[in-house]
Amino acid sequence: MTQYYRNYLAVAVFAVAALGMVGAMLGVGRLVRPNRPQPEKYIAYEAGSDPIRGFGQSNVRYYVYALLFVMFDVEAVFIFPWAINLEALGVSALISMIVFILVLALGLVYAWRKGVLRWA
């Protein structure tokens, strides 16, 4: 067996060991945990209100907050690599990032002015 294949064999051994440990931990957890089924545990519960006819009533604001979070999370995904390579990218990349941040800031100001961020 060559050195090339030994490296792959080592990775395979570690992968099998990792899968074995995960399986062992899940198995021990299944054996140790208590099992007390109750009908109340299986009712859908969302946003602090009980469901009516199988559907949970949730406020639209939760989804708007989630959408705003995703929007600013994506902003961070674009800004970090840009900041690392700022010197190599040049002035055009700086201008495009300023436009990108301004568009996101306008979206935040719009949501703020519409009262979406108020929790009352």
ABEGO torsion letter per residue (X at the ends): XBAAAAAAAAAAAAAAAAAAAAAAAAAAAAAABBBBBBAAAABBBBGGBBBBGGBBBBBAAAAAAAAAAAAAAAAAAAAAAAAAAAAAAEAAAAAAAAAAAAAAAAAAAAAAAAGAABAX
